[in-house]
Amino acid sequence: MASIVDYIRSTVDGFETKPINRLDGLVFSWLANLHIPEDEPKSLTDEGITIAELGNRADLLGFCAPAYDSKNSEALLKACAASSRFGSVTVCRAADEWSRTAEKQFSALTFLLPQGAFLAFRGTDNTLVGWKENFNMAFRDTVPSQEEAKAYVERIGNALKCSLWLGGHSKGGNLAMYGAAFCDPLTRLRIERVFAFDAPGLSKQAVALSFWNDTVGLIDRTMPEESLVGLLWSTPDVEATIVQSTNMSILQHSPFSWTVEGDDFATVRALSYDAYRMGKRINGWMESLSASDRERLVELLFKLVRATGEPTASGLLQSLATNSLDLVFQRLDGLPADDQAFFKNSLEDLAATILLGPAPANPQTPSERANAAVDKVDDLTAKFNSTQAKLDKLLGL
C-alpha cells in the first residue's frame, strides 16, 4: 500500500500546474517538524532556503526528529528534496518559541508557493513542556502556543499579502484552526484552506469566543479510522475525512501509516465504533469535571512526573519502564492526604468511564430526556456506520 512518501516520489507536476491538495497539506504539516540549524539565518527571513537545499545537507537529517517516526521523517525529507514538486519550494519565516516558565512550545514554518504561502505548525515535540501545554488545554480557554499561532498568521499575512493555506498534524492542526479562527478578519479573508490532521479541536469556550462560524468552511479535517487524538474537544459543524491506516489503535496517529491512493488518501465510510465510543467517553469525563478540578488533576499529574527528573517524554517512558516508578510513588505518598485521595479517585473514575462507560444517569427534565435520546440515536448511528465500513473493506468497496 502506498504512503505519503510514495506520493512525494511519484508526483511530478509542480504547484504551477497542479493545485495544493490534502496530501500536500500533510507533507508541509509534517515538515514543520524540521529543526532548522542556527547557521541557516536565511530561513528566518523572507529570502528563505529551498527544501532541496535543506534536504541535501547531511547534517540536517539529525534535526528531523519528532517524538516518533524519525526514520520515516528523514525519508520524507529526502524524497521532498529530490522531488520536482517540492524541491524548489522555499522555506522561510521560521519561528521557534519554547519556555519552561510559560509552559509554551511553538514552532512554525512558511512555505512559499506560486499560489501563495503555506503556514505549517509543528505538533507536540518530545519535551515535557510541550506535553504539559497540551494538558493545560483541558482547563484553559487558550494556551501560549495558540496565541503565538494567531500572531504568526497575522504577521505572515501582513508581510506577504497573498493567499494563505494553514496546516498541522496533531497539536499543529489545533494551532492552525485556532490561528484561523482568531486572526483578524482581513487576514482570514485570504485563507484558502486549513488542514487539520488528526488534531484535537478547540475548547467550547474558545469556539464561542472566536470567529468560528466564519472559519468552519475553511477547515479540512482528516483522521484515521481508529483516531483518539482527533476526537478530543470540539470541532462543531466540521465533517472529517476518515482514512485507512496500516497500524492499529493509537499507533494510527502516525500519518506514515495512512494509505494513499493517487492524489488523495484511501478513505473509509466512518470511524470505528470503538474509536467513537472512546472519544465520547473521554470527552464526557472531562466535561463532568469542573475547570478547577481539571487543573488540579493536571498539576498533580505533572508534579508526580517531575519526580523522575526526566525532561523528555521518551526519556520518561524509558525511565518508568526501569526504575523511576518508585520515585513517582514516593512523591505521591508525600502529597497531602486530600490531594492523594483526589488524584486516585479521579484516575479510578477515568478508568471506569473508559472501560464501562459513564455512570448511569436518570434524566429528569424534558431537556435531559431529549439529550439522552439524541445520545442513544448517535450511538446507534455510529455503530451502524462502523459496521458498514467494515463490510465495505471486506467486500473491497
C-alpha positions as CSV (number, residue, x, y, z in Angstrom):
1,M,0.0,0.0,0.0
2,A,1.2,3.5,-0.9
3,S,2.1,6.0,1.8
4,I,2.7,9.8,1.8
5,V,6.4,9.2,1.0
6,D,5.3,7.2,-2.1
7,Y,3.1,10.1,-3.1
8,I,6.1,12.5,-3.0
9,R,8.2,10.2,-5.0
10,S,5.6,9.6,-7.7
11,T,4.2,13.1,-8.3
12,V,6.0,15.1,-10.9
13,D,3.8,18.1,-11.6
14,G,4.8,21.4,-10.0
15,F,2.5,23.6,-8.0
16,E,2.2,25.9,-11.1
17,T,0.1,23.2,-12.8
18,K,-1.3,21.1,-10.0
19,P,-3.2,22.9,-7.1
20,I,-2.5,22.2,-3.5
21,N,-4.3,19.1,-2.3
22,R,-4.8,17.3,1.0
23,L,-1.6,15.2,0.6
24,D,0.5,18.3,0.0
25,G,-1.0,19.8,3.2
26,L,0.2,16.8,5.2
27,V,3.7,17.0,3.6
28,F,4.1,20.6,4.6
29,S,2.5,20.0,8.0
30,W,5.0,17.2,8.8
31,L,7.9,19.3,7.5
32,A,7.1,21.7,10.3
33,N,9.0,19.1,12.5
34,L,12.2,20.3,10.8
35,H,14.6,21.9,13.3
36,I,16.3,24.5,11.2
37,P,20.1,24.8,12.0
38,E,21.2,28.1,13.5
39,D,23.6,28.5,10.7
40,E,20.8,28.9,8.2
41,P,19.7,32.5,9.0
42,K,18.0,32.9,5.6
43,S,15.2,30.6,6.9
44,L,14.3,33.3,9.4
45,T,13.6,35.9,6.7
46,D,11.6,36.3,3.5
47,E,14.6,35.2,1.5
48,G,14.4,31.6,2.8
49,I,16.1,28.4,1.6
50,T,14.7,25.7,-0.7
51,I,13.6,22.3,0.6
52,A,16.2,20.8,-1.8
53,E,19.0,22.8,-0.1
54,L,17.8,21.7,3.3
55,G,17.4,18.1,2.4
56,N,20.7,17.8,0.7
57,R,22.6,18.8,3.9
58,A,23.7,15.6,5.5
59,D,24.0,17.2,8.9
60,L,20.4,18.4,8.8
61,L,18.9,14.9,9.0
62,G,19.6,14.6,12.7
63,F,17.4,17.7,13.2
64,C,14.4,16.0,11.6
65,A,13.4,14.0,14.7
66,P,9.9,14.5,16.1
67,A,8.8,12.4,19.1
68,Y,8.3,9.4,16.8
69,D,8.8,8.2,13.2
70,S,12.2,9.8,12.8
71,K,13.2,7.3,10.2
72,N,10.1,7.9,8.1
73,S,10.6,11.7,8.6
74,E,14.1,11.5,7.1
75,A,12.7,9.5,4.2
76,L,10.1,12.2,3.6
77,L,12.6,15.0,3.7
78,K,14.9,13.2,1.3
79,A,12.0,12.5,-1.1
80,C,10.9,16.2,-0.9
81,A,14.5,17.3,-1.6
82,A,14.6,15.2,-4.8
83,S,11.1,16.0,-5.9
84,S,10.3,18.2,-8.8
85,R,7.1,19.3,-7.0
86,F,8.6,20.1,-3.5
87,G,12.3,20.6,-4.0
88,S,12.1,24.1,-5.3
89,V,9.7,25.3,-2.6
90,T,11.2,28.0,-0.4
91,V,11.1,27.6,3.4
92,C,11.1,30.9,5.3
93,R,9.9,32.8,8.4
94,A,10.9,30.0,10.8
95,A,9.6,30.6,14.3
96,D,10.5,28.7,17.4
97,E,9.3,29.7,20.9
98,W,9.9,27.5,23.9
99,S,9.6,28.4,27.6
100,R,9.5,26.2,30.7
101,T,8.2,29.0,32.9
102,A,5.4,30.0,30.4
103,E,4.8,26.3,29.6
104,K,4.9,27.1,25.9
105,Q,6.1,25.0,22.9
106,F,5.5,26.6,19.5
107,S,7.2,26.2,16.1
108,A,6.1,27.1,12.6
109,L,7.5,27.4,9.1
110,T,6.2,29.2,6.0
111,F,6.5,27.6,2.5
112,L,6.3,29.9,-0.5
113,L,4.3,28.6,-3.4
114,P,3.2,30.1,-6.8
115,Q,-0.3,30.4,-5.4
116,G,0.7,32.0,-2.1
117,A,2.1,30.7,1.2
118,F,1.5,27.6,3.3
119,L,1.9,28.2,7.1
120,A,2.7,24.9,8.8
121,F,2.5,24.4,12.6
122,R,4.5,21.8,14.5
123,G,2.8,19.3,16.7
124,T,3.9,18.3,20.2
125,D,7.7,17.8,20.5
126,N,9.5,15.4,22.7
127,T,9.8,17.8,25.7
128,L,7.6,17.5,28.8
129,V,7.0,21.3,28.4
130,G,5.2,20.6,25.2
131,W,3.1,17.8,26.8
132,K,2.3,20.0,29.8
133,E,1.0,22.7,27.5
134,N,-1.2,20.1,25.8
135,F,-2.7,19.1,29.1
136,N,-3.2,22.7,30.0
137,M,-5.8,22.9,27.2
138,A,-8.0,20.8,29.4
139,F,-8.7,23.7,31.7
140,R,-7.6,26.9,29.9
141,D,-9.6,28.7,27.2
142,T,-6.3,29.4,25.5
143,V,-2.6,28.4,25.9
144,P,0.5,30.4,24.8
145,S,1.2,28.4,21.6
146,Q,-2.3,29.2,20.4
147,E,-1.8,32.9,20.9
148,E,1.6,32.5,19.1
149,A,-0.2,30.8,16.2
150,K,-2.7,33.7,15.9
151,A,0.1,36.2,15.9
152,Y,2.1,34.2,13.4
153,V,-0.8,34.0,11.0
154,E,-1.4,37.8,11.2
155,R,2.3,38.6,11.0
156,I,2.9,36.4,7.8
157,G,-0.4,37.5,6.3
158,N,0.5,41.2,6.7
159,A,4.1,40.7,5.4
160,L,3.3,38.6,2.3
161,K,-0.2,39.9,1.3
162,C,-1.0,36.7,-0.6
163,S,-3.4,33.8,-0.4
164,L,-2.7,31.6,2.7
165,W,-3.0,27.9,3.5
166,L,-2.7,26.7,7.0
167,G,-2.0,23.2,8.3
168,G,-0.7,21.0,11.0
169,H,-0.7,17.5,12.5
170,S,-2.0,16.7,16.0
171,K,-1.4,19.8,18.2
172,G,-0.2,21.6,15.0
173,G,-3.6,21.2,13.4
174,N,-5.2,22.6,16.6
175,L,-2.9,25.7,16.3
176,A,-3.8,26.1,12.6
177,M,-7.5,26.1,13.4
178,Y,-7.0,28.4,16.3
179,G,-4.9,30.8,14.2
180,A,-7.6,30.9,11.5
181,A,-10.5,31.3,14.0
182,F,-8.9,34.1,16.0
183,C,-6.9,36.1,13.4
184,D,-8.1,39.5,12.2
185,P,-11.0,39.3,9.6
186,L,-8.9,40.8,6.7
187,T,-6.3,38.1,7.1
188,R,-8.9,35.4,7.3
189,L,-10.4,36.5,4.0
190,R,-7.1,35.4,2.3
191,I,-7.1,31.9,3.9
192,E,-8.0,29.3,1.3
193,R,-7.9,26.2,3.4
194,V,-7.0,25.0,6.9
195,F,-5.7,21.4,7.1
196,A,-6.1,19.6,10.5
197,F,-4.6,16.1,10.5
198,D,-5.8,14.0,13.5
199,A,-5.9,17.2,15.5
200,P,-7.8,17.9,18.7
201,G,-10.5,20.5,18.5
202,L,-10.8,23.8,20.4
203,S,-12.5,24.1,23.8
204,K,-16.2,25.2,23.7
205,Q,-15.1,28.5,25.3
206,A,-12.6,29.1,22.5
207,V,-15.2,28.3,19.8
208,A,-17.7,30.7,21.5
209,L,-15.1,33.5,21.7
210,S,-13.7,33.1,18.1
211,F,-14.9,33.8,14.6
212,W,-15.7,30.1,14.4
213,N,-18.7,30.4,12.1
214,D,-16.5,32.3,9.5
215,T,-13.8,29.6,9.8
216,V,-15.9,26.3,9.6
217,G,-16.0,26.4,5.8
218,L,-12.2,26.6,5.6
219,I,-11.4,23.6,7.7
220,D,-10.4,20.3,6.1
221,R,-10.2,17.6,8.9
222,T,-8.5,14.2,8.3
223,M,-8.3,11.4,10.9
224,P,-7.7,7.7,10.8
225,E,-10.4,5.2,11.4
226,E,-9.3,4.4,15.0
227,S,-8.5,8.0,15.9
228,L,-8.3,9.2,19.5
229,V,-6.4,12.5,19.5
230,G,-8.6,13.8,16.7
231,L,-11.7,13.2,18.7
232,L,-10.7,15.3,21.7
233,W,-12.6,18.5,22.3
234,S,-14.8,20.2,19.8
235,T,-14.9,21.0,16.1
236,P,-18.7,21.7,15.6
237,D,-20.1,21.5,12.1
238,V,-16.9,20.2,10.6
239,E,-17.1,16.7,9.0
240,A,-13.9,14.7,8.9
241,T,-12.4,12.6,6.2
242,I,-11.7,9.2,7.6
243,V,-8.7,7.4,6.2
244,Q,-7.4,3.9,6.1
245,S,-4.3,3.0,8.2
246,T,-1.9,0.1,8.3
247,N,-1.5,0.5,12.0
248,M,-3.8,-0.3,14.9
249,S,-5.4,1.8,17.7
250,I,-3.4,4.8,18.9
251,L,-0.5,3.9,16.5
252,Q,-2.7,5.2,13.7
253,H,-1.9,8.7,14.9
254,S,1.3,8.4,12.7
255,P,0.4,9.8,9.3
256,F,3.0,7.5,7.7
257,S,0.5,4.6,8.3
258,W,-2.2,6.4,6.3
259,T,-2.9,4.7,2.9
260,V,-2.6,6.9,-0.2
261,E,-4.5,6.3,-3.5
262,G,-3.4,8.6,-6.3
263,D,-3.6,12.2,-5.2
264,D,-5.6,11.6,-2.0
265,F,-6.0,9.2,0.9
266,A,-7.8,5.9,0.7
267,T,-11.0,6.6,2.8
268,V,-13.5,4.6,4.7
269,R,-17.1,5.3,5.4
270,A,-16.8,6.1,9.1
271,L,-14.8,5.9,12.3
272,S,-14.6,2.6,14.1
273,Y,-17.3,2.3,16.8
274,D,-14.6,1.7,19.4
275,A,-12.9,5.0,18.5
276,Y,-16.2,6.8,18.6
277,R,-17.1,5.4,21.9
278,M,-13.7,6.0,23.4
279,G,-13.7,9.7,22.3
280,K,-17.2,10.2,23.6
281,R,-16.4,8.7,27.0
282,I,-13.1,10.7,27.5
283,N,-14.7,14.0,26.4
284,G,-17.7,13.3,28.6
285,W,-15.5,12.5,31.6
286,M,-13.5,15.7,31.1
287,E,-16.7,17.8,30.8
288,S,-18.0,16.2,34.0
289,L,-15.1,17.8,35.9
290,S,-15.0,21.5,36.8
291,A,-12.2,23.6,35.2
292,S,-10.6,23.9,38.6
293,D,-10.7,20.1,39.2
294,R,-9.2,19.5,35.7
295,E,-6.4,22.0,36.6
296,R,-5.8,20.4,39.9
297,L,-5.6,16.9,38.3
298,V,-3.1,18.1,35.6
299,E,-0.9,19.9,38.1
300,L,-0.8,16.8,40.4
301,L,0.0,14.5,37.5
302,F,2.9,16.6,36.4
303,K,4.2,17.1,39.9
304,L,4.5,13.3,40.0
305,V,6.1,13.1,36.6
306,R,8.7,15.7,37.5
307,A,9.8,13.4,40.3
308,T,11.6,11.3,37.7
309,G,13.8,14.2,36.7
310,E,13.3,13.4,33.0
311,P,12.9,16.4,30.7
312,T,11.5,14.5,27.7
313,A,8.5,12.3,27.0
314,S,10.7,9.5,25.5
315,G,13.1,9.6,28.5
316,L,10.1,9.5,30.9
317,L,8.7,6.3,29.3
318,Q,12.1,4.6,29.4
319,S,12.6,5.7,33.0
320,L,9.2,4.5,34.1
321,A,9.9,1.2,32.5
322,T,13.1,0.7,34.5
323,N,13.3,2.3,38.0
324,S,11.5,5.6,38.2
325,L,8.1,4.4,39.4
326,D,9.4,4.2,42.9
327,L,10.2,7.9,42.7
328,V,6.7,8.7,41.5
329,F,5.1,6.6,44.3
330,Q,7.3,8.3,46.9
331,R,6.2,11.7,45.6
332,L,2.6,10.6,45.6
333,D,3.0,9.4,49.2
334,G,4.4,12.8,50.1
335,L,1.3,14.7,48.9
336,P,-1.3,15.9,51.3
337,A,-4.0,13.3,52.1
338,D,-6.7,15.2,50.2
339,D,-4.5,15.5,47.1
340,Q,-3.7,11.8,47.2
341,A,-7.4,10.9,47.5
342,F,-8.4,13.3,44.7
343,F,-5.8,12.0,42.4
344,K,-6.5,8.3,43.0
345,N,-10.3,8.8,42.8
346,S,-10.0,10.8,39.6
347,L,-7.9,8.1,37.9
348,E,-10.3,5.4,39.1
349,D,-13.2,7.3,37.7
350,L,-11.5,7.8,34.4
351,A,-10.6,4.1,34.1
352,A,-14.2,3.1,35.0
353,T,-15.6,5.5,32.4
354,I,-13.3,4.2,29.7
355,L,-14.0,0.6,30.5
356,L,-17.6,0.6,31.5
357,G,-19.0,4.0,30.3
358,P,-20.3,6.9,32.3
359,A,-22.3,6.3,35.5
360,P,-25.9,5.5,34.7
361,A,-28.0,8.7,34.6
362,N,-31.6,9.3,35.4
363,P,-32.8,12.2,33.2
364,Q,-35.5,14.2,34.9
365,T,-36.2,17.3,32.8
366,P,-37.6,17.3,29.3
367,S,-34.3,18.7,28.1
368,E,-32.3,15.9,29.8
369,R,-34.5,13.3,28.4
370,A,-34.2,14.8,24.9
371,N,-30.4,14.8,25.2
372,A,-30.4,11.2,26.4
373,A,-32.5,10.2,23.3
374,V,-30.1,12.0,21.0
375,D,-27.1,10.3,22.6
376,K,-28.8,6.9,22.1
377,V,-29.5,7.7,18.4
378,D,-26.0,8.9,17.8
379,D,-24.6,5.8,19.4
380,L,-26.7,3.5,17.2
381,T,-25.8,5.5,14.1
382,A,-22.1,5.3,14.9
383,K,-22.3,1.5,15.5
384,F,-24.2,1.1,12.2
385,N,-21.8,3.2,10.2
386,S,-18.8,1.4,11.7
387,T,-20.3,-2.0,10.7
388,Q,-20.9,-0.7,7.2
389,A,-17.3,0.5,6.9
390,K,-16.1,-3.0,7.9
391,L,-18.3,-4.6,5.3
392,D,-17.0,-2.2,2.7
393,K,-13.4,-3.2,3.4
394,L,-14.3,-6.9,3.4
395,L,-16.0,-6.5,0.0
396,G,-13.3,-4.3,-1.4
397,L,-15.6,-1.3,-1.9
